[in-house]
Amino acid sequence: MKKVKIIFLALISISILNLTACKKDDAADDNPTISGGSMSLKVDGTAWSASLASQAVNTNGVINVTGSDSDAHQVAITLLNVTEPGTYSVGGMGNQNGIRWTEGLASTDSYLANFALGSGSITITELTSSKIVGTFSGSVANTSQTTKKITEGTFNVSF
């Protein structure tokens, strides 16, 4: 039994040495930003850009493009059954496209334009199997019916 404990402790020691001896990727330390592209907009005239991450997913007819920063700000656009460049409306019954702006963690910090609230448009200028590029704008509202104006929204993001 004593041999088993010694072997076990030796294996743990070797594992710890291997983990601590791994060299960190210096490039990752120089730039902690994770990004697959860019997103920016103006909210009530104030400019904002995604500085933490920009990403896009195109799955089963749903395209979702999202950008965020480290201060709990996030923008997302959602398009359903879009397969080519064009201008797509947001808002109104039966319309499942959407724009979401979030500026904090409280429930009233999320503003939407979707089938029930707000309105807007999303213009796709380039759509390939690996990339989506376009613009968006609209009027978004939270659950308290406070509205924000989104203008000059742009995205250029890889899938």
Helices and strands as residue ranges (DSSP letters): H 2-21, H 26-30, E 37-43, E 46-49, E 53-59, E 62-68, E 73-80, E 86-90, E 98-103, G 107-109, E 110-113, E 119-127, E 131-141, E 147-158
